[in-house]
C-alpha cells in the first residue's frame, strides 16, 4: 500500500489549554476534551408495559392483560378517583403531559387486545397507566456515540458547527435504547455540550401492519433532542437496539436523509435495522433484508457509489467488507477489503462508523480487538472512486484504553460509532469501558501522514 498524501505546508496544530494532550500513537497527537457524558439514573421515560401470561395461570379463559382491564373497569368511582389522584401526585414534575401519555397507552392496549373493552375519562387513563412503566433508560451506561452535523446551523459562531450525538443507553435488564445530545464544536477550541433536559419524552408510535413494515415514531412532544428516547418496540427488538451509526445520506434527488444502522437484539438472534429521519422529530425504523442483515456493525457510506448504495460490514466478525446494493433495505454479497494484520486486531477488525469523504479518499475509523479482548481504535483510507481498494491504514492504534479508562462495565474498551470532520480537524467521540462517553480531537493531516 502506498503512503497517504499529506497536504502541502500542513502542520500539527499546537495543543491549547482546553484539554490534556494524549499521545494516541507516536505519530498522531490529540487533544482530549475534559467533557464526559455519563449515565444518570434520574432520567426516566414512560414506556409501554405488557404483562405476560404464566403457564400456571388459574384462569385460562382470558389473558392476564384482559383480567387487569376487567379489574379496573369494576373499580368503584370513588376508589378510582383516589388512586388516579395518587398516581398523578407521584409523577408530578417527573414527566410532561403524563395524562396524554396514559391516553396513548390506553389506545395501544385497546389495539393489542383487539378493542374488547371501552372506557373514558380517568378510567381510560388509569387503564393506560397499568400498561405503562417508568424506565430509567440510562441508569447503567451511556456510550458508543455516533455524530452528524445538526440540520439547523443557525446561530453558530463563525467557524463553528452544531452537532447531533446519538448514544447507546443501557438501563434495567441490560436493555439498550437510543438517546441523543446536541452541542457545538469550533475546531481549535473545546466542544460545548447543550444541557440535557431533566425530562424525557415518549414517542408516539405507529405500529406496522406486519412485522416487515416500517415503524413510525413521532417525537413532537420533545422540546429539545435530549428529551427523545427511542426504545425497543417490536418482538424482534425485545433484547435492545444497539450502536446506531448515523450518517448524512445524500439521496438521488439531492435531499439529505439522516440514516443509520443499528443492531436489533431479538429472541431469535440479532439483525441489522435502519433508522431514518429528516428532522430528528419523525423517525422510521426499517427492517433490513438479505443474508448480510443478520449481523452487526454495518455502516452506510454518505452517498451513492456508481449509482448504488454502499455499506461497510463485518458479518464474519473478523474482517471489514464492502457491500453494494441498489436497494437501501436489501443487502447481500460483498467483498472482503480489510483483514486483521497487526497484533492489536488479531482477534477482530471492524468499522467504527460511516466512512468520511476527504480529498484523499474515504477515511474509515476502525476497531481492533487484541489480547485480553482489548478494544482499540485505528483507521484506514479507501479509494474515493473504488472503495474496495485500500490505500493505507494505521500500523498502530490511534487510541488505546488509558489507565483511567480501563475500568467499567466492560474493561479495556474504547469504541466509537462515528466521527465528524471540519476542515482539517476531526472530532472523535468514543465510548469508555461500555460505561460513558468521552471526546477527543485530532488533525486529519497528521492522521494521513501516520498511515502506510
FIDORO-187451 format. One record per residue (C-alpha): x, y, z; residue in one letter. Coordinates in nm, 3 decimals. Example, Ala and Ser with C-alpha at 12.3 -4.5 7.8 and 13.67 -1.06 7.14 Angstrom:
% FIDORO-187451
+---------+---------+---------+------+
|       X |       Y |       Z | code |
+---------+---------+---------+------+
|   1.230 |  -0.450 |   0.780 |    A |
|   1.367 |  -0.106 |   0.714 |    S |
+---------+---------+---------+------+
This chain:
% FIDORO-187451
+---------+---------+---------+------+
|       X |       Y |       Z | code |
+---------+---------+---------+------+
|   0.000 |   0.000 |   0.000 |    X |
|   0.127 |   0.344 |  -0.081 |    X |
|   0.171 |   0.611 |   0.183 |    X |
|  -0.117 |   0.855 |   0.214 |    X |
|  -0.059 |   1.207 |   0.092 |    X |
|  -0.017 |   1.498 |   0.333 |    X |
|  -0.139 |   1.842 |   0.238 |    X |
|   0.143 |   2.078 |   0.146 |    X |
|   0.253 |   2.308 |   0.425 |    X |
|   0.035 |   2.140 |   0.687 |    X |
|   0.147 |   2.112 |   1.048 |    X |
|   0.003 |   1.957 |   1.358 |    X |
|  -0.181 |   2.234 |   1.544 |    X |
|  -0.046 |   2.325 |   1.888 |    X |
|  -0.222 |   2.192 |   2.192 |    X |
|  -0.429 |   2.455 |   2.366 |    X |
|  -0.528 |   2.481 |   2.729 |    X |
|  -0.877 |   2.339 |   2.672 |    X |
|  -0.778 |   1.975 |   2.713 |    X |
|  -0.499 |   1.740 |   2.807 |    X |
|  -0.257 |   1.616 |   2.545 |    X |
|  -0.262 |   1.244 |   2.499 |    X |
|  -0.041 |   1.059 |   2.253 |    X |
|  -0.276 |   0.823 |   2.073 |    X |
|   0.025 |   0.690 |   1.886 |    X |
|   0.379 |   0.823 |   1.844 |    X |
|   0.265 |   0.997 |   1.526 |    X |
|  -0.084 |   1.133 |   1.589 |    X |
|  -0.128 |   1.366 |   1.889 |    X |
|  -0.476 |   1.452 |   2.008 |    X |
|  -0.642 |   1.687 |   2.249 |    X |
|  -0.862 |   1.505 |   2.493 |    X |
|  -1.165 |   1.704 |   2.599 |    X |
|  -1.237 |   1.744 |   2.971 |    X |
|  -1.606 |   1.679 |   2.895 |    X |
|  -1.773 |   1.345 |   2.954 |    X |
|  -2.129 |   1.224 |   2.917 |    X |
|  -2.211 |   0.987 |   3.200 |    X |
|  -2.527 |   0.788 |   3.275 |    X |
|  -2.790 |   0.943 |   3.500 |    X |
|  -3.038 |   0.713 |   3.676 |    X |
|  -3.271 |   1.007 |   3.739 |    X |
|  -3.360 |   1.033 |   3.371 |    X |
|  -3.663 |   0.816 |   3.306 |    X |
|  -3.914 |   0.765 |   3.029 |    X |
|  -4.264 |   0.620 |   3.032 |    X |
|  -4.274 |   0.321 |   2.802 |    X |
|  -4.526 |   0.053 |   2.714 |    X |
|  -4.567 |  -0.235 |   2.958 |    X |
|  -4.748 |  -0.553 |   2.858 |    X |
|  -4.776 |  -0.811 |   3.139 |    X |
|  -4.706 |  -1.164 |   3.025 |    X |
|  -4.906 |  -1.479 |   3.091 |    X |
|  -4.791 |  -1.765 |   3.309 |    X |
|  -4.836 |  -2.128 |   3.201 |    X |
|  -4.955 |  -2.187 |   3.559 |    X |
|  -5.235 |  -1.929 |   3.545 |    X |
|  -5.555 |  -2.050 |   3.711 |    X |
|  -5.788 |  -1.861 |   3.478 |    X |
|  -5.748 |  -1.986 |   3.121 |    X |
|  -6.038 |  -1.806 |   2.952 |    X |
|  -5.870 |  -1.465 |   2.947 |    X |
|  -5.521 |  -1.326 |   2.917 |    X |
|  -5.359 |  -1.157 |   3.215 |    X |
|  -5.394 |  -0.821 |   3.040 |    X |
|  -5.767 |  -0.877 |   2.993 |    X |
|  -5.806 |  -0.964 |   3.360 |    X |
|  -5.625 |  -0.643 |   3.462 |    X |
|  -5.859 |  -0.436 |   3.244 |    X |
|  -6.159 |  -0.614 |   3.395 |    X |
|  -6.048 |  -0.523 |   3.746 |    X |
|  -6.009 |  -0.156 |   3.656 |    X |
|  -6.348 |  -0.149 |   3.482 |    X |
|  -6.505 |  -0.286 |   3.800 |    X |
|  -6.338 |  -0.033 |   4.032 |    X |
|  -6.591 |   0.197 |   4.210 |    X |
|  -6.575 |   0.563 |   4.107 |    X |
|  -6.458 |   0.692 |   4.448 |    X |
|  -6.174 |   0.439 |   4.469 |    X |
|  -6.076 |   0.509 |   4.109 |    X |
|  -6.058 |   0.884 |   4.175 |    X |
|  -5.837 |   0.837 |   4.483 |    X |
|  -5.599 |   0.600 |   4.308 |    X |
|  -5.570 |   0.816 |   3.997 |    X |
|  -5.505 |   1.133 |   4.203 |    X |
|  -5.234 |   0.948 |   4.398 |    X |
|  -5.070 |   0.834 |   4.076 |    X |
|  -5.063 |   1.188 |   3.931 |    X |
|  -4.911 |   1.329 |   4.250 |    X |
|  -4.628 |   1.072 |   4.235 |    X |
|  -4.544 |   1.156 |   3.874 |    X |
|  -4.585 |   1.534 |   3.902 |    X |
|  -4.271 |   1.711 |   3.783 |    X |
|  -4.110 |   1.391 |   3.658 |    X |
|  -4.288 |   1.374 |   3.322 |    X |
|  -4.460 |   1.620 |   3.093 |    X |
|  -4.818 |   1.564 |   2.967 |    X |
|  -4.843 |   1.237 |   3.158 |    X |
|  -5.221 |   1.217 |   3.108 |    X |
|  -5.172 |   1.243 |   2.733 |    X |
|  -4.927 |   0.955 |   2.753 |    X |
|  -5.176 |   0.747 |   2.952 |    X |
|  -5.443 |   0.801 |   2.687 |    X |
|  -5.197 |   0.691 |   2.419 |    X |
|  -5.121 |   0.377 |   2.619 |    X |
|  -5.493 |   0.316 |   2.663 |    X |
|  -5.539 |   0.324 |   2.285 |    X |
|  -5.236 |   0.096 |   2.242 |    X |
|  -5.386 |  -0.150 |   2.491 |    X |
|  -5.723 |  -0.149 |   2.311 |    X |
|  -5.544 |  -0.215 |   1.982 |    X |
|  -5.337 |  -0.501 |   2.123 |    X |
|  -5.642 |  -0.653 |   2.295 |    X |
|  -5.850 |  -0.613 |   1.976 |    X |
|  -6.081 |  -0.347 |   2.121 |    X |
|  -6.257 |  -0.581 |   2.360 |    X |
|  -6.338 |  -0.302 |   2.609 |    X |
|  -6.415 |   0.069 |   2.626 |    X |
|  -6.365 |   0.340 |   2.889 |    X |
|  -6.336 |   0.717 |   2.916 |    X |
|  -6.202 |   0.990 |   3.142 |    X |
|  -5.992 |   0.894 |   3.443 |    X |
|  -6.080 |   0.526 |   3.400 |    X |
|  -5.932 |   0.515 |   3.049 |    X |
|  -5.620 |   0.697 |   3.171 |    X |
|  -5.581 |   0.459 |   3.464 |    X |
|  -5.600 |   0.163 |   3.225 |    X |
|  -5.325 |   0.333 |   3.024 |    X |
|  -5.116 |   0.369 |   3.340 |    X |
|  -5.142 |  -0.004 |   3.409 |    X |
|  -4.998 |  -0.068 |   3.063 |    X |
|  -4.709 |   0.173 |   3.120 |    X |
|  -4.391 |   0.167 |   3.324 |    X |
|  -4.131 |   0.422 |   3.425 |    X |
|  -3.796 |   0.313 |   3.286 |    X |
|  -3.454 |   0.454 |   3.381 |    X |
|  -3.318 |   0.413 |   3.031 |    X |
|  -2.958 |   0.522 |   3.105 |    X |
|  -2.915 |   0.408 |   3.464 |    X |
|  -2.627 |   0.170 |   3.379 |    X |
|  -2.437 |   0.317 |   3.081 |    X |
|  -2.433 |   0.585 |   2.810 |    X |
|  -2.171 |   0.516 |   2.544 |    X |
|  -2.079 |   0.417 |   2.183 |    X |
|  -2.157 |   0.756 |   2.025 |    X |
|  -2.208 |   0.850 |   1.662 |    X |
|  -2.214 |   1.208 |   1.539 |    X |
|  -2.351 |   1.414 |   1.247 |    X |
|  -2.392 |   1.781 |   1.165 |    X |
|  -2.710 |   1.924 |   1.312 |    X |
|  -2.972 |   2.005 |   1.044 |    X |
|  -3.010 |   2.354 |   1.196 |    X |
|  -2.682 |   2.550 |   1.191 |    X |
|  -2.842 |   2.888 |   1.264 |    X |
|  -2.685 |   3.091 |   1.544 |    X |
|  -2.346 |   2.917 |   1.527 |    X |
|  -2.037 |   3.134 |   1.581 |    X |
|  -1.817 |   3.178 |   1.271 |    X |
|  -1.615 |   2.863 |   1.208 |    X |
|  -1.822 |   2.653 |   1.447 |    X |
|  -2.080 |   2.386 |   1.377 |    X |
|  -2.364 |   2.231 |   1.571 |    X |
|  -2.379 |   1.854 |   1.600 |    X |
|  -2.617 |   1.576 |   1.693 |    X |
|  -2.478 |   1.294 |   1.903 |    X |
|  -2.651 |   0.957 |   1.928 |    X |
|  -2.574 |   0.739 |   2.229 |    X |
|  -2.639 |   0.382 |   2.336 |    X |
|  -2.822 |   0.400 |   2.668 |    X |
|  -2.847 |   0.094 |   2.893 |    X |
|  -3.098 |   0.058 |   3.171 |    X |
|  -3.267 |  -0.216 |   3.372 |    X |
|  -3.217 |  -0.566 |   3.236 |    X |
|  -2.920 |  -0.456 |   3.021 |    X |
|  -3.173 |  -0.323 |   2.771 |    X |
|  -3.027 |  -0.079 |   2.517 |    X |
|  -3.211 |   0.224 |   2.377 |    X |
|  -3.106 |   0.520 |   2.161 |    X |
|  -3.062 |   0.860 |   2.325 |    X |
|  -2.943 |   1.194 |   2.186 |    X |
|  -2.745 |   1.502 |   2.287 |    X |
|  -2.655 |   1.818 |   2.096 |    X |
|  -2.367 |   2.061 |   2.112 |    X |
|  -2.135 |   2.299 |   1.929 |    X |
|  -1.779 |   2.242 |   1.815 |    X |
|  -1.535 |   2.505 |   1.697 |    X |
|  -1.207 |   2.347 |   1.580 |    X |
|  -0.915 |   2.470 |   1.789 |    X |
|  -1.146 |   2.514 |   2.087 |    X |
|  -1.325 |   2.273 |   2.315 |    X |
|  -1.674 |   2.143 |   2.249 |    X |
|  -1.976 |   2.296 |   2.419 |    X |
|  -2.244 |   2.044 |   2.514 |    X |
|  -2.601 |   2.167 |   2.539 |    X |
|  -2.752 |   2.099 |   2.880 |    X |
|  -2.966 |   1.788 |   2.892 |    X |
|  -3.331 |   1.834 |   2.978 |    X |
|  -3.436 |   1.678 |   3.310 |    X |
|  -3.731 |   1.522 |   3.126 |    X |
|  -3.760 |   1.256 |   2.857 |    X |
|  -4.047 |   1.230 |   2.609 |    X |
|  -4.225 |   0.919 |   2.493 |    X |
|  -4.257 |   0.878 |   2.115 |    X |
|  -4.600 |   0.842 |   1.961 |    X |
|  -4.583 |   0.503 |   1.793 |    X |
|  -4.747 |   0.396 |   1.468 |    X |
|  -4.726 |   0.020 |   1.469 |    X |
|  -4.682 |  -0.151 |   1.131 |    X |
|  -4.946 |  -0.373 |   0.978 |    X |
|  -4.693 |  -0.653 |   0.955 |    X |
|  -4.351 |  -0.727 |   1.104 |    X |
|  -4.166 |  -0.635 |   0.785 |    X |
|  -4.312 |  -0.283 |   0.751 |    X |
|  -4.153 |   0.031 |   0.897 |    X |
|  -4.236 |   0.150 |   1.247 |    X |
|  -4.311 |   0.524 |   1.262 |    X |
|  -4.202 |   0.715 |   1.572 |    X |
|  -4.323 |   1.072 |   1.623 |    X |
|  -4.138 |   1.277 |   1.882 |    X |
|  -4.321 |   1.608 |   1.854 |    X |
|  -4.355 |   1.620 |   2.234 |    X |
|  -3.978 |   1.656 |   2.274 |    X |
|  -3.887 |   2.021 |   2.335 |    X |
|  -3.524 |   1.951 |   2.256 |    X |
|  -3.344 |   1.648 |   2.120 |    X |
|  -3.205 |   1.540 |   2.458 |    X |
|  -3.562 |   1.451 |   2.557 |    X |
|  -3.601 |   1.200 |   2.272 |    X |
|  -3.553 |   0.834 |   2.360 |    X |
|  -3.607 |   0.554 |   2.108 |    X |
|  -3.652 |   0.223 |   2.285 |    X |
|  -3.730 |  -0.132 |   2.170 |    X |
|  -4.082 |  -0.167 |   2.040 |    X |
|  -4.124 |  -0.490 |   1.846 |    X |
|  -4.062 |  -0.853 |   1.936 |    X |
|  -3.755 |  -0.860 |   1.712 |    X |
|  -3.608 |  -0.579 |   1.930 |    X |
|  -3.700 |  -0.724 |   2.267 |    X |
|  -3.335 |  -0.754 |   2.377 |    X |
|  -3.248 |  -0.395 |   2.284 |    X |
|  -3.141 |  -0.168 |   1.999 |    X |
|  -2.767 |  -0.107 |   1.999 |    X |
|  -2.489 |   0.104 |   1.847 |    X |
|  -2.654 |   0.339 |   1.599 |    X |
|  -2.409 |   0.451 |   1.326 |    X |
|  -2.554 |   0.775 |   1.189 |    X |
|  -2.457 |   0.948 |   0.867 |    X |
|  -2.595 |   1.228 |   0.648 |    X |
|  -2.700 |   1.030 |   0.341 |    X |
|  -2.718 |   1.225 |   0.016 |    X |
|  -3.018 |   1.092 |  -0.176 |    X |
|  -3.055 |   1.071 |  -0.554 |    X |
|  -3.286 |   1.375 |  -0.559 |    X |
|  -3.025 |   1.586 |  -0.377 |    X |
|  -3.202 |   1.582 |  -0.041 |    X |
|  -3.039 |   1.472 |   0.284 |    X |
|  -3.160 |   1.178 |   0.490 |    X |
|  -3.011 |   1.120 |   0.833 |    X |
|  -2.980 |   0.744 |   0.836 |    X |
|  -2.800 |   0.486 |   1.041 |    X |
|  -2.789 |   0.116 |   1.105 |    X |
|  -2.827 |  -0.035 |   1.449 |    X |
|  -2.836 |  -0.386 |   1.590 |    X |
|  -3.175 |  -0.521 |   1.696 |    X |
|  -3.147 |  -0.797 |   1.955 |    X |
|  -3.441 |  -1.035 |   1.944 |    X |
|  -3.537 |  -1.369 |   2.086 |    X |
|  -3.411 |  -1.545 |   1.774 |    X |
|  -3.081 |  -1.361 |   1.746 |    X |
|  -2.953 |  -1.031 |   1.610 |    X |
|  -3.024 |  -0.837 |   1.292 |    X |
|  -2.943 |  -0.501 |   1.140 |    X |
|  -3.215 |  -0.239 |   1.107 |    X |
|  -3.215 |   0.113 |   0.964 |    X |
|  -3.323 |   0.429 |   1.144 |    X |
|  -3.409 |   0.721 |   0.915 |    X |
|  -3.518 |   1.080 |   0.978 |    X |
|  -3.508 |   1.416 |   0.803 |    X |
|  -3.565 |   1.634 |   1.108 |    X |
|  -3.492 |   1.429 |   1.426 |    X |
|  -3.860 |   1.461 |   1.514 |    X |
|  -4.019 |   1.192 |   1.298 |    X |
|  -3.831 |   0.863 |   1.264 |    X |
|  -3.878 |   0.538 |   1.076 |    X |
|  -3.739 |   0.203 |   1.181 |    X |
|  -3.689 |  -0.024 |   0.881 |    X |
|  -3.605 |  -0.392 |   0.887 |    X |
|  -3.312 |  -0.478 |   0.659 |    X |
|  -3.331 |  -0.784 |   0.437 |    X |
|  -3.080 |  -1.020 |   0.281 |    X |
|  -2.826 |  -1.263 |   0.426 |    X |
|  -2.591 |  -0.987 |   0.540 |    X |
|  -2.860 |  -0.828 |   0.756 |    X |
|  -2.826 |  -1.095 |   1.026 |    X |
|  -2.505 |  -0.942 |   1.161 |    X |
|  -2.356 |  -0.647 |   1.348 |    X |
|  -2.161 |  -0.335 |   1.267 |    X |
|  -2.295 |  -0.224 |   0.927 |    X |
|  -2.231 |   0.141 |   0.836 |    X |
|  -2.360 |   0.337 |   0.535 |    X |
|  -2.148 |   0.549 |   0.306 |    X |
|  -2.285 |   0.907 |   0.297 |    X |
|  -2.353 |   0.895 |  -0.078 |    X |
|  -2.410 |   0.650 |  -0.361 |    X |
|  -2.111 |   0.486 |  -0.530 |    X |
|  -2.164 |   0.449 |  -0.907 |    X |
|  -2.539 |   0.464 |  -0.863 |    X |
|  -2.560 |   0.212 |  -0.577 |    X |
|  -2.585 |   0.241 |  -0.201 |    X |
|  -2.267 |   0.137 |  -0.026 |    X |
|  -2.214 |  -0.012 |   0.317 |    X |
|  -1.931 |  -0.144 |   0.529 |    X |
|  -1.994 |  -0.462 |   0.727 |    X |
|  -1.824 |  -0.722 |   0.942 |    X |
|  -2.070 |  -1.008 |   0.913 |    X |
|  -1.798 |  -1.271 |   0.967 |    X |
|  -1.699 |  -1.095 |   1.295 |    X |
|  -1.338 |  -1.078 |   1.181 |    X |
|  -1.291 |  -0.866 |   0.865 |    X |
|  -1.427 |  -0.545 |   0.709 |    X |
|  -1.639 |  -0.600 |   0.398 |    X |
|  -1.765 |  -0.366 |   0.125 |    X |
|  -2.131 |  -0.413 |   0.031 |    X |
|  -2.313 |  -0.253 |  -0.264 |    X |
|  -2.689 |  -0.255 |  -0.328 |    X |
|  -2.947 |  -0.087 |  -0.548 |    X |
|  -3.198 |  -0.122 |  -0.262 |    X |
|  -3.131 |   0.062 |   0.064 |    X |
|  -3.317 |  -0.207 |   0.257 |    X |
|  -3.171 |  -0.524 |   0.099 |    X |
|  -2.810 |  -0.637 |   0.136 |    X |
|  -2.619 |  -0.945 |   0.030 |    X |
|  -2.286 |  -1.048 |  -0.117 |    X |
|  -1.990 |  -0.816 |  -0.067 |    X |
|  -1.613 |  -0.848 |  -0.078 |    X |
|  -1.357 |  -0.851 |   0.200 |    X |
|  -1.142 |  -0.538 |   0.184 |    X |
|  -0.955 |  -0.520 |   0.518 |    X |
|  -0.838 |  -0.811 |   0.731 |    X |
|  -0.655 |  -0.830 |   1.066 |    X |
|  -0.287 |  -0.757 |   1.022 |    X |
|  -0.143 |  -0.613 |   1.342 |    X |
|  -0.138 |  -0.767 |   1.690 |    X |
|  -0.397 |  -0.526 |   1.830 |    X |
|  -0.653 |  -0.650 |   1.574 |    X |
|  -0.568 |  -1.023 |   1.560 |    X |
|  -0.899 |  -1.124 |   1.723 |    X |
|  -1.135 |  -0.898 |   1.529 |    X |
|  -1.144 |  -0.600 |   1.299 |    X |
|  -1.445 |  -0.384 |   1.220 |    X |
|  -1.557 |  -0.033 |   1.129 |    X |
|  -1.629 |   0.224 |   1.397 |    X |
|  -1.879 |   0.423 |   1.193 |    X |
|  -1.968 |   0.553 |   0.849 |    X |
|  -1.683 |   0.646 |   0.613 |    X |
|  -1.588 |   1.015 |   0.596 |    X |
|  -1.516 |   1.155 |   0.249 |    X |
|  -1.191 |   1.352 |   0.215 |    X |
|  -0.997 |   1.471 |  -0.090 |    X |
|  -0.751 |   1.185 |  -0.025 |    X |
|  -1.013 |   0.911 |   0.000 |    X |
|  -1.272 |   0.759 |   0.231 |    X |
|  -1.148 |   0.780 |   0.590 |    X |
|  -1.273 |   0.489 |   0.799 |    X |
|  -1.214 |   0.464 |   1.172 |    X |
|  -1.178 |   0.102 |   1.274 |    X |
|  -1.185 |  -0.100 |   1.591 |    X |
|  -0.943 |  -0.382 |   1.657 |    X |
|  -0.960 |  -0.645 |   1.927 |    X |
|  -0.635 |  -0.789 |   2.056 |    X |
|  -0.502 |  -0.981 |   2.355 |    X |
|  -0.717 |  -0.985 |   2.670 |    X |
|  -1.007 |  -0.869 |   2.448 |    X |
|  -0.871 |  -0.514 |   2.448 |    X |
|  -1.054 |  -0.285 |   2.204 |    X |
|  -0.851 |  -0.015 |   2.029 |    X |
|  -0.932 |   0.241 |   1.759 |    X |
|  -0.739 |   0.270 |   1.433 |    X |
|  -0.812 |   0.394 |   1.082 |    X |
|  -0.779 |   0.311 |   0.714 |    X |
|  -0.816 |   0.506 |   0.389 |    X |
|  -1.018 |   0.376 |   0.092 |    X |
|  -1.009 |   0.497 |  -0.267 |    X |
|  -1.285 |   0.753 |  -0.338 |    X |
|  -1.395 |   0.604 |  -0.670 |    X |
|  -1.325 |   0.240 |  -0.582 |    X |
|  -1.359 |   0.188 |  -0.206 |    X |
|  -1.269 |  -0.179 |  -0.244 |    X |
|  -0.910 |  -0.054 |  -0.282 |    X |
|  -0.734 |   0.016 |   0.047 |    X |
|  -0.484 |   0.300 |   0.008 |    X |
|  -0.335 |   0.298 |   0.357 |    X |
|  -0.401 |   0.207 |   0.719 |    X |
|  -0.262 |   0.272 |   1.065 |    X |
|   0.003 |   0.028 |   1.181 |    X |
|  -0.053 |   0.115 |   1.548 |    X |
|  -0.373 |   0.203 |   1.735 |    X |
|  -0.477 |   0.566 |   1.734 |    X |
|  -0.642 |   0.519 |   2.070 |    X |
|  -0.589 |   0.256 |   2.336 |    X |
|  -0.766 |   0.244 |   2.673 |    X |
|  -0.559 |   0.462 |   2.905 |    X |
|  -0.511 |   0.363 |   3.271 |    X |
|  -0.803 |   0.582 |   3.379 |    X |
|  -1.024 |   0.434 |   3.104 |    X |
|  -0.963 |   0.066 |   3.166 |    X |
|  -1.230 |   0.015 |   3.429 |    X |
|  -1.605 |  -0.001 |   3.376 |    X |
|  -1.885 |  -0.236 |   3.283 |    X |
|  -1.663 |  -0.399 |   3.016 |    X |
|  -1.295 |  -0.328 |   3.095 |    X |
|  -1.028 |  -0.239 |   2.838 |    X |
|  -1.259 |  -0.099 |   2.569 |    X |
|  -1.258 |   0.225 |   2.369 |    X |
|  -1.514 |   0.223 |   2.089 |    X |
|  -1.680 |   0.474 |   1.859 |    X |
|  -1.971 |   0.464 |   1.615 |    X |
|  -1.869 |   0.774 |   1.417 |    X |
|  -1.658 |   1.088 |   1.388 |    X |
|  -1.701 |   1.438 |   1.242 |    X |
|  -1.468 |   1.623 |   1.004 |    X |
|  -1.447 |   2.002 |   0.978 |    X |
|  -1.172 |   2.131 |   0.752 |    X |
|  -0.854 |   1.968 |   0.876 |    X |
|  -0.992 |   1.880 |   1.221 |    X |
|  -1.165 |   1.564 |   1.342 |    X |
|  -1.392 |   1.534 |   1.643 |    X |
|  -1.389 |   1.174 |   1.765 |    X |
|  -1.635 |   1.087 |   2.042 |    X |
|  -1.585 |   0.743 |   2.190 |    X |
|  -1.726 |   0.508 |   2.450 |    X |
|  -1.516 |   0.411 |   2.751 |    X |
|  -1.540 |   0.062 |   2.902 |    X |
|  -1.902 |   0.032 |   2.786 |    X |
|  -1.986 |   0.286 |   3.056 |    X |
|  -1.967 |   0.651 |   2.948 |    X |
|  -1.867 |   0.880 |   2.659 |    X |
|  -1.552 |   1.087 |   2.612 |    X |
|  -1.427 |   1.317 |   2.334 |    X |
|  -1.100 |   1.382 |   2.155 |    X |
|  -0.983 |   1.583 |   1.854 |    X |
|  -0.703 |   1.521 |   1.608 |    X |
|  -0.560 |   1.656 |   1.284 |    X |
|  -0.659 |   1.492 |   0.955 |    X |
|  -0.319 |   1.571 |   0.802 |    X |
|  -0.134 |   1.414 |   1.096 |    X |
|  -0.354 |   1.106 |   1.074 |    X |
|  -0.297 |   1.062 |   0.698 |    X |
|   0.075 |   1.112 |   0.740 |    X |
|   0.087 |   0.835 |   1.003 |    X |
|  -0.072 |   0.576 |   0.769 |    X |
|   0.121 |   0.340 |   0.544 |    X |
+---------+---------+---------+------+
